[in-house]
Amino acid sequence: MLTNSVPSGAASIIDRDALHALGVLLPIRFHPVKVLPGRHPLGRAGDGMRLLRTRAYVPGEDNPRDIDKFSPPGDLQVIEWEDEAQASITLLVDRSASMDSHLKAPIRNACILQLIYSLWRAGDRVGLAFFDTEVREQIRAANLRSQLQQTVQALHMQHPRATTDVSSALNAFVRQDRRRHSNLLFVVSDFVTTNGNDFSPEVEWRDAINEIQQNIVPVIVSFELAPQTEGLVKLRDAERPARRLAWFTRDRVRRINDEERSRVAALVRHCRSAGLDCMTVANQRDIYPQLARLARVRRRRKF
C-alpha cells in the first residue's frame, strides 16, 4: 500500500517532493509521454492540423489539390495531415485480493499514479476504474490535481478482498464504455487466473480488442523476492484466504523468482500473439522506463 508519507491535502499533491513521496518519477528534462492513439494539443487556442507524411501521388485515387506544389514534376508527392486532439485514456485497475499483497500493491499504486501523471502531462484525458469481481468505482476528474487526490483517497479506502476474472471485467467494461469510447485502455493486473489455466487474450479478449481496435495495453504487475529472504516466513493466500508457515532458503527463493519470470514471459508472448503492446513492472524503478519504451514502440509503428 501507499507509504505514510503520502500527503493528504490537495494543495501539496502537485509539489515535486509530494510526487516523489507518491512514487511518481519526474525526469530532470521532462518529455511528455504520448502513447497514441489520438493526437495532442498544439499549445494554442483552437484545433489545428499537423503534417503526418508525404507519399507518392496515385492518379485516379488522390485529389490533385493535395499535391505538394514544391514536389518535382517527375515525382509528384501528396501531403497527408492529421488532426490535433486529445486522447481519452482509461486505466482499468485490478483490486483483487492477490493484487493487494504487500509485494504487488505498492508497485500497482506507484504504477497507476505514474501513468496518471505522465499521461495528463502529455495532454490526454485520463480516467480510472477499479475492478475485482466486477467494475467498481470510476474516477474521472477535471484536472490532474483532482485526479491524483481522488486516486490516492480511493487507494487508502478498505474494500472486501475478492478473486477476479480479468477477461470478464474487461469485456464488461468495454460494453459499458461504448458511449464514452476510450481511445486507449491500460489494464493493470497480475493476470493470475483462479483456475490455473493459461491466459489467452487472443481468445478471451477478442470482442474487446475489436471494439477498441487493439488499443489495449496490459500492464503486468509482477514481483521479485529479495535474495536475502531466508528462514521461517508466515505466508497468506490472499485468494482463499489461508495462512501457512514456510521455510525459505536461497535455492527456494531463486526457484520462486524463476517461476514468476517464466509466467510473465508467457504472458508477454500471449499479448504479442494477440497484437497487443504491454508493460512489465516488477519494481517501482521499472515504471517510467517501461512507459517511455511503450511510447517509442507505438510511435515507431505508427510511422
C-alpha positions as CSV (number, residue, x, y, z in Angstrom):
1,M,0.0,0.0,0.0
2,L,1.0,3.6,-0.1
3,T,3.5,4.8,2.5
4,N,2.7,7.0,5.4
5,S,4.5,9.9,3.7
6,V,1.6,10.3,1.2
7,P,0.2,13.8,1.6
8,S,-3.5,14.1,2.4
9,G,-4.1,17.7,1.3
10,A,-4.9,18.6,-2.3
11,A,-2.7,21.6,-2.2
12,S,0.5,19.6,-1.9
13,I,-0.3,16.8,-4.4
14,I,1.4,18.5,-7.4
15,D,4.6,19.5,-5.5
16,R,7.7,17.8,-6.7
17,D,8.5,16.4,-3.2
18,A,5.0,15.2,-2.7
19,L,5.0,13.4,-6.1
20,H,8.3,11.7,-5.2
21,A,6.6,10.6,-2.0
22,L,3.8,9.1,-4.0
23,G,6.4,7.2,-6.1
24,V,5.9,9.3,-9.2
25,L,9.2,9.9,-11.2
26,L,9.8,13.3,-12.6
27,P,12.7,13.2,-15.1
28,I,15.2,16.1,-15.0
29,R,14.3,17.0,-18.6
30,F,10.6,16.2,-18.8
31,H,9.3,15.0,-22.2
32,P,5.5,14.2,-22.3
33,V,4.8,10.6,-22.8
34,K,2.4,10.3,-25.9
35,V,1.4,6.6,-26.3
36,L,-1.2,7.1,-29.0
37,P,-3.9,6.8,-30.4
38,G,-5.3,10.3,-30.5
39,R,-3.2,13.4,-31.2
40,H,-2.3,16.0,-28.7
41,P,-2.9,19.8,-28.2
42,L,-0.9,22.3,-30.2
43,G,-0.4,24.5,-27.2
44,R,-2.5,27.3,-28.6
45,A,-6.2,28.1,-28.8
46,G,-8.3,26.2,-31.4
47,D,-7.8,23.0,-33.3
48,G,-5.1,22.5,-35.9
49,M,-3.6,20.2,-38.4
50,R,-0.1,18.7,-38.3
51,L,2.0,17.3,-41.1
52,L,1.8,13.5,-40.9
53,R,3.8,12.3,-44.0
54,T,4.3,12.8,-47.7
55,R,3.9,10.0,-50.2
56,A,3.8,9.4,-54.0
57,Y,0.7,10.7,-55.8
58,V,-1.6,8.0,-57.1
59,P,-3.6,9.2,-60.2
60,G,-7.3,8.4,-60.0
61,E,-7.3,7.9,-56.3
62,D,-5.8,11.1,-54.8
63,N,-7.2,14.6,-55.1
64,P,-4.9,16.7,-57.3
65,R,-5.4,19.6,-54.9
66,D,-3.4,17.6,-52.3
67,I,-0.3,17.5,-54.5
68,D,2.7,19.3,-52.9
69,K,3.4,22.3,-55.2
70,F,7.1,22.0,-54.4
71,S,7.4,18.4,-55.5
72,P,9.4,17.7,-58.7
73,P,7.4,17.3,-61.9
74,G,8.5,13.7,-62.4
75,D,7.9,12.8,-58.7
76,L,4.6,14.2,-57.5
77,Q,4.1,13.9,-53.8
78,V,0.9,14.1,-51.8
79,I,0.8,15.7,-48.3
80,E,-1.2,14.0,-45.6
81,W,-2.3,15.8,-42.4
82,E,-3.6,14.7,-39.1
83,D,-5.9,16.4,-36.6
84,E,-4.6,17.6,-33.3
85,A,-6.8,16.4,-30.4
86,Q,-6.7,14.8,-27.0
87,A,-6.8,11.1,-26.5
88,S,-9.3,9.6,-24.0
89,I,-7.4,7.1,-21.9
90,T,-8.8,4.8,-19.2
91,L,-6.8,2.8,-16.6
92,L,-8.6,-0.4,-15.6
93,V,-7.1,-1.4,-12.3
94,D,-7.2,-4.8,-10.6
95,R,-8.1,-4.5,-6.9
96,S,-8.5,-8.3,-6.3
97,A,-7.0,-10.0,-3.2
98,S,-3.9,-11.1,-5.0
99,M,-3.1,-7.6,-6.1
100,D,-3.4,-6.2,-2.6
101,S,-0.5,-8.3,-1.3
102,H,2.4,-6.4,0.3
103,L,4.6,-7.3,-2.7
104,K,2.3,-6.1,-5.5
105,A,0.2,-3.3,-4.0
106,P,3.0,-0.7,-3.7
107,I,4.1,-1.4,-7.3
108,R,0.5,-1.2,-8.6
109,N,-0.2,2.0,-6.7
110,A,3.0,3.7,-7.9
111,C,2.3,2.5,-11.5
112,I,-1.2,4.0,-11.8
113,L,0.0,7.3,-10.2
114,Q,2.9,7.5,-12.6
115,L,0.5,6.7,-15.6
116,I,-2.0,9.3,-14.5
117,Y,0.7,12.0,-14.0
118,S,2.6,11.3,-17.3
119,L,-0.5,10.9,-19.5
120,W,-2.1,14.0,-18.1
121,R,1.1,16.0,-18.7
122,A,1.1,14.7,-22.3
123,G,-2.3,16.5,-22.8
124,D,-4.6,13.4,-22.6
125,R,-7.8,12.9,-20.7
126,V,-7.3,10.1,-18.2
127,G,-9.9,8.2,-16.3
128,L,-9.6,5.3,-13.7
129,A,-11.8,2.3,-13.0
130,F,-11.2,-0.3,-10.3
131,F,-12.4,-3.9,-10.6
132,D,-12.5,-7.2,-8.8
133,T,-15.5,-9.4,-9.4
134,E,-17.0,-6.5,-11.3
135,V,-16.2,-3.0,-12.3
136,R,-16.4,-0.8,-9.2
137,E,-15.5,2.8,-8.6
138,Q,-14.7,5.0,-11.5
139,I,-12.7,8.3,-11.2
140,R,-12.8,11.0,-13.9
141,A,-11.6,14.3,-12.6
142,A,-11.5,17.7,-14.4
143,N,-7.7,18.1,-13.8
144,L,-4.5,16.4,-12.8
145,R,-4.6,17.7,-9.2
146,S,-8.1,16.3,-8.5
147,Q,-7.4,13.1,-10.3
148,L,-4.3,12.4,-8.2
149,Q,-6.1,13.4,-5.0
150,Q,-9.2,11.2,-5.7
151,T,-7.0,8.3,-6.7
152,V,-4.9,8.4,-3.5
153,Q,-8.1,8.6,-1.4
154,A,-9.5,5.6,-3.3
155,L,-6.3,3.6,-2.7
156,H,-6.5,4.3,1.0
157,M,-10.1,3.0,1.3
158,Q,-10.6,-0.5,2.6
159,H,-12.6,-2.9,0.4
160,P,-13.7,-6.5,0.5
161,R,-11.0,-9.0,-0.7
162,A,-12.2,-11.0,-3.6
163,T,-11.0,-13.0,-6.5
164,T,-11.3,-11.7,-10.1
165,D,-11.5,-12.7,-13.7
166,V,-9.7,-10.1,-15.7
167,S,-11.2,-11.1,-19.0
168,S,-14.8,-10.9,-17.7
169,A,-14.2,-7.5,-16.1
170,L,-12.5,-6.1,-19.3
171,N,-15.3,-7.3,-21.6
172,A,-17.9,-5.9,-19.2
173,F,-16.2,-2.5,-19.0
174,V,-15.8,-2.2,-22.8
175,R,-19.6,-2.8,-23.2
176,Q,-20.3,-0.1,-20.6
177,D,-17.8,2.3,-22.2
178,R,-19.2,2.3,-25.7
179,R,-20.9,5.7,-25.2
180,R,-17.8,7.3,-23.7
181,H,-15.5,5.5,-26.1
182,S,-12.0,5.3,-24.6
183,N,-9.3,5.6,-27.3
184,L,-6.8,3.7,-25.2
185,L,-7.2,1.3,-22.3
186,F,-4.5,0.2,-19.8
187,V,-5.3,-2.9,-17.9
188,V,-3.2,-3.0,-14.7
189,S,-3.2,-6.5,-13.1
190,D,-1.0,-9.5,-12.3
191,F,-3.2,-11.6,-14.6
192,V,-3.3,-14.6,-12.2
193,T,-6.1,-16.9,-13.2
194,T,-8.1,-18.6,-10.4
195,N,-8.5,-21.9,-12.4
196,G,-4.8,-22.2,-13.2
197,N,-5.3,-22.1,-17.0
198,D,-3.1,-20.1,-19.3
199,F,-4.2,-16.5,-20.0
200,S,-5.1,-16.2,-23.7
201,P,-6.0,-12.6,-24.7
202,E,-6.4,-13.5,-28.4
203,V,-9.4,-15.7,-27.5
204,E,-10.7,-14.2,-24.3
205,W,-10.3,-10.5,-25.4
206,R,-11.4,-10.9,-29.0
207,D,-14.5,-8.8,-28.7
208,A,-12.8,-6.1,-26.6
209,I,-9.8,-5.9,-29.0
210,N,-12.1,-5.4,-32.0
211,E,-14.2,-2.8,-30.1
212,I,-11.1,-0.7,-29.2
213,Q,-9.2,-1.6,-32.4
214,Q,-6.4,-3.3,-30.5
215,N,-5.7,-0.2,-28.4
216,I,-5.4,-2.2,-25.1
217,V,-2.2,-2.2,-23.2
218,P,-1.8,-4.9,-20.5
219,V,0.4,-3.7,-17.6
220,I,1.7,-6.9,-16.0
221,V,2.4,-6.4,-12.3
222,S,5.0,-8.9,-11.1
223,F,7.3,-9.3,-8.0
224,E,10.8,-10.5,-7.1
225,L,11.7,-11.9,-3.7
226,A,14.9,-10.5,-2.2
227,P,17.8,-13.0,-2.3
228,Q,18.4,-12.5,1.4
229,T,14.9,-13.8,2.2
230,E,15.6,-16.8,4.5
231,G,14.2,-18.7,7.4
232,L,10.6,-19.3,8.6
233,V,8.1,-17.0,6.9
234,K,4.4,-16.7,7.5
235,L,2.5,-16.7,4.2
236,R,-1.0,-15.7,3.4
237,D,-3.0,-16.9,0.5
238,A,-5.0,-13.8,-0.5
239,E,-7.4,-15.5,-2.8
240,R,-8.9,-18.1,-0.3
241,P,-7.8,-16.8,2.4
242,A,-5.4,-19.2,4.1
243,R,-2.3,-18.9,6.2
244,R,0.7,-21.2,6.5
245,L,4.4,-21.2,7.6
246,A,7.1,-22.0,5.0
247,W,10.8,-22.4,5.3
248,F,12.7,-20.2,2.8
249,T,16.2,-21.0,1.5
250,R,18.2,-19.2,-1.1
251,D,17.5,-22.0,-3.6
252,R,13.8,-21.8,-2.9
253,V,13.7,-18.1,-3.4
254,R,15.6,-18.5,-6.7
255,R,13.1,-21.1,-7.9
256,I,10.1,-18.9,-7.0
257,N,11.6,-15.9,-8.8
258,D,12.5,-18.1,-11.9
259,E,8.9,-19.4,-12.0
260,E,7.4,-15.9,-11.8
261,R,9.7,-14.7,-14.6
262,S,8.6,-17.7,-16.7
263,R,5.0,-16.9,-16.0
264,V,5.4,-13.2,-17.0
265,A,7.4,-14.2,-20.2
266,A,4.5,-16.5,-21.2
267,L,2.0,-13.6,-20.6
268,V,4.1,-11.3,-22.8
269,R,4.2,-13.9,-25.6
270,H,0.4,-14.3,-25.5
271,C,-0.1,-10.5,-25.6
272,R,2.2,-10.2,-28.6
273,S,0.5,-13.0,-30.4
274,A,-2.8,-11.0,-29.9
275,G,-1.1,-7.9,-31.4
276,L,-1.0,-6.1,-28.1
277,D,1.7,-3.9,-26.7
278,C,2.4,-4.5,-23.0
279,M,4.3,-3.2,-20.0
280,T,6.0,-5.5,-17.4
281,V,6.6,-3.9,-13.9
282,A,8.4,-5.9,-11.1
283,N,9.6,-2.9,-9.1
284,Q,9.0,0.9,-9.0
285,R,12.1,1.7,-10.9
286,D,10.7,-0.1,-14.0
287,I,7.6,2.0,-14.3
288,Y,8.8,5.2,-16.1
289,P,11.4,3.4,-18.4
290,Q,8.7,0.9,-19.4
291,L,6.2,3.7,-20.2
292,A,8.8,5.6,-22.3
293,R,9.7,2.4,-24.1
294,L,6.0,1.8,-24.9
295,A,5.6,5.3,-26.3
296,R,8.6,4.8,-28.6
297,V,7.4,1.5,-29.8
298,R,3.9,2.8,-30.6
299,R,5.2,5.9,-32.3
300,R,7.7,3.9,-34.4
301,R,5.0,1.5,-35.5
302,K,2.7,4.4,-36.5
303,F,5.2,5.7,-39.0
